[in-house]
Amino acid sequence: MTDCSEPGKSGTEGNTGFGLAIVKEIANAHGWEIRATNSETGGARFEIRGVDRPALPIGSR
């Protein structure tokens, strides 16, 4: 995922910039993949892939 998931980065004034960083950590913990693309309607689109796979056992990564 691009640098938009770095903790503390936000393109909107007043936001903490931690939302995507938290989502990235949760996805990584479960072995899921996050893909960021441009939305057809404008803005960003985030896809989380692999959610249908069972979670990885703790310590297996």
N, C-alpha and C positions, 0 to 999 in steps of 0.2 A: 504494500500500500504506500502511497506517496507521503510526503512530509506533512500532509494535512492531519495525519494521525499522531503527530508528535505532541506530547503533553504540553499544554500551555499555548498552542498555536490556534488562533482563531481569526477568521476573516471578518468577523462581525464584532463591532465595538460593544463592550459590556459582557461578552461571553467569556467563559473561563478557558475554553479550548481543551477541556479534558474529556468531553463526551466520546469523540472518536477514539481517543487513546484507550478509554475503558472498554469500548466495544472491541477494539483490536486485541486487547489482552484476553478478553473472554473468548473470542474466536480462536486465538492461538492455543488457549488452554484446552479447547475441545477439538483441535485439529481441523478447524474450519478455515476457509479462505475468504478474504474480503477483496472485492474488486471494485475499484472506483473508475467510473466513466462519466462522460458528459451525458446529461439527460436530453432526450429529444425535445422536451418542453422548456429547456433552460435549466441552468444550475447543475448540480452534481447528482449522480446516481450511484448508490452503494449496493452491491450484491454480496450476500453472504452465501457461500457455496459449501456443500458438504454437511449441511445441518441434518440430513437424513441418515448420515453415518453415525454409528455409536460413538460415544465419547471415548477418548483415549484413557487408559488407566493412568493414575497419577504416577509420575516418574518415568513414563515410557517414552517421553520425547527426548 
